[in-house]
């Protein structure tokens, strides 16, 4: 938000406040905010095209690197965001959330232990561990589980909203270098193997 100030008599100020579009339509943006956004878009289109080109190149490289890393870690995580977005969302794969239990053989019959589905809290704990371990290694990821849990409390009785599942969020920008992205994915892959190695088969 850019902000603004209005100076005048009490009658004038009240009239402007009560009659303003931002008051009458709570979802509308004030004119100065819309104008600033338009100026930013115009600048990107006319004078800062190299930033968009670099961002698109970094975005494509990040998804490519993540795809290779996920194959190496037996898809412990899955990408749920669209590959046109510079904001990447990673979630635990079904093989981690619903781990299969090996058969236990006895002398007379084979029994199968019912697999344990990870609770939402358990998923959050795993993703928080990945996020914190990556941070210790110099890579900042966002674990969204706690924030979505707060949303869930507000929506418990609502039938109109679906609480997003716990996730890891990465954001790539135009200032990142190839080395930055390669190091990010390398560290994430190591941590995923460390934290999730016992889920859904060997890594």
Secondary structure, DSSP 8 states (H G I E B T S, - for coil): -------S-HHHHHHHHHHSHHHHSTTS--HHHHHHHHHHHHHHHHT-HHHHHHHHHHHHHHHHHHHHHHHHTTTSEEE-S-TT-SEEEEEE-HHHHB----EEE-SS-EEE----B--HHHHHHHHHHHHHHHHHTT---EE-HHHHHHHHHHHTT-SS-------EEEE--TT--HHHHHHHHHHHHHHHHHHHTTSSS--
